[in-house]
Structures are given as C-alpha cells and as structure tokens.
Amino acid sequence: MKKLLTSLFLLFSLFVFSQEYQFDKKCVSNSTRISPKIGNKNSWKSYIYFNSSNNNYYMTQRNDDSYYYITDNSLKEVIALQRINSEKPYYSYLDKKTFDYSYSEKEIGKIIIKELAEDEFLVQCFVNDDSKKTNLEVKFKLYKSKTPMIEIRFMDLGQIIHKKIYESLKERLNGNNFWILYAEVDYKNGYKFLYEFDNCEEIALNLKFDPNFSEKK
C-alpha cells in the first residue's frame, strides 16, 4: 500500500510540476584546437539536440556520455539530466544552475562585424572604443534556414560574451533565420579553435521531468 501511494504521488508530482522539452533534430558538434597542438588529443566530439520550432533551448551530450545538459535561454538556466539505461530507459533530473552574469572573462566594450563573403562574417571584439587591437575574434560561416538562429554557447567563455556577440551579429544580418555551420575562434591568447555543427538528423525525443525531484546522490 505504501509503495502504491508513493508511486501515485510521484506520478501526480510529475504531471503537475514537470518541465517538458521536445527535440526533433540532432547534430554533431566537433571542436578542434587549431593551435597550439597539445599531445594527441586536439579534437572533441559531442552532440546537440534542437527543437526546430523553438529556438529558446537546446541540449548537449558529450560524445556517448550518459549525461545531458539542457540550456534554456528563456529561463536563463542549464539543466543536468542523466539517461538511466534500465528496462525502460528514462532521463533522470540531477540539478540546474542559473546563468552567471556576475563576471566576464574578457572586457568587451566595442564590436565590429565585417562581411568576408556571402553568409561569412568576422566578429572583432575590443575592450573599448579607443582600443586598436582586438581581444577576441570569431569568424562565422552561416547558411540560411527556415527557423531563427539558436544561441549556442560554444566557446570556452561565459554567457555575457556570447550574448554580446549574438546580439551584434543579429543586428548585422538581414533577418534572423540562419544556422551556424562553423565558428573559428581566435582567443587572442595563443589559442585558436574551430567549432563545427553538421551531420544533422531528424529525431523525435520528448523529455519530461520534475525539477523538484532529483536522483542525484
């Protein structure tokens, strides 16, 4: 009887308090360290899940890891889940963290965007209006899509910098319906990375979980 009541309570809790995310596209994300080369490991593979009708959130998975991270730009939070491979596999809620806007790794007071070719743009970041040298450069290769651009956090930098770059890029573009094919980043500290997003496939994944209940040990 006690087990039955517990099960009913969990079912009721899931129905009333649950968050739900739907994904219909899965893409491969390849990160490559262009320079400097360090050892034999200079590239990393992960997966990104999208909802083509809602650009407010996306989900990442590191290679074939069982941990998944939903970035919800509307709620300004990152939700951690774990896939439990039981008889009936499900996604278990672990925890969540809100975006941290309290700091920025780089001070960016001015951004200039140059069009290099069709759908190819160079984003140049400066400390302030008087700065002569850039402290961050990102070259985007885009292509037109049917849905608005999804603001993916791909660099090893915080939310503030990503937000500034996306806002400036969208102001420069003729419309917002673009997809990022790749982004080449010069961190201006000796490190250069290439981030590619391709090999997309259609999927049907519906995640529902109770953020008030965590199975985290």
HELIX and SHEET records of a PDB file:
HELIX    1   1 LYS A    2  PHE A   17  1                                  16    
HELIX    2   2 GLN A  159  ARG A  172  1                                  14    
SHEET    1   A11 TYR A  90  THR A  98  0                                        
SHEET    2   A11 GLU A  77  ILE A  84 -1                                        
SHEET    3   A11 TYR A  67  ASP A  72 -1                                        
SHEET    4   A11 ASN A  54  ARG A  62 -1                                        
SHEET    5   A11 SER A  43  ASN A  51 -1                                        
SHEET    6   A11 GLN A  19  SER A  35 -1                                        
SHEET    7   A11 LYS A 192  PHE A 209 -1                                        
SHEET    8   A11 PHE A 178  ASP A 186 -1                                        
SHEET    9   A11 LEU A 136  LYS A 144 -1                                        
SHEET   10   A11 GLU A 120  PHE A 126 -1                                        
SHEET   11   A11 LYS A 110  ALA A 117 -1                                        
END                                                                             
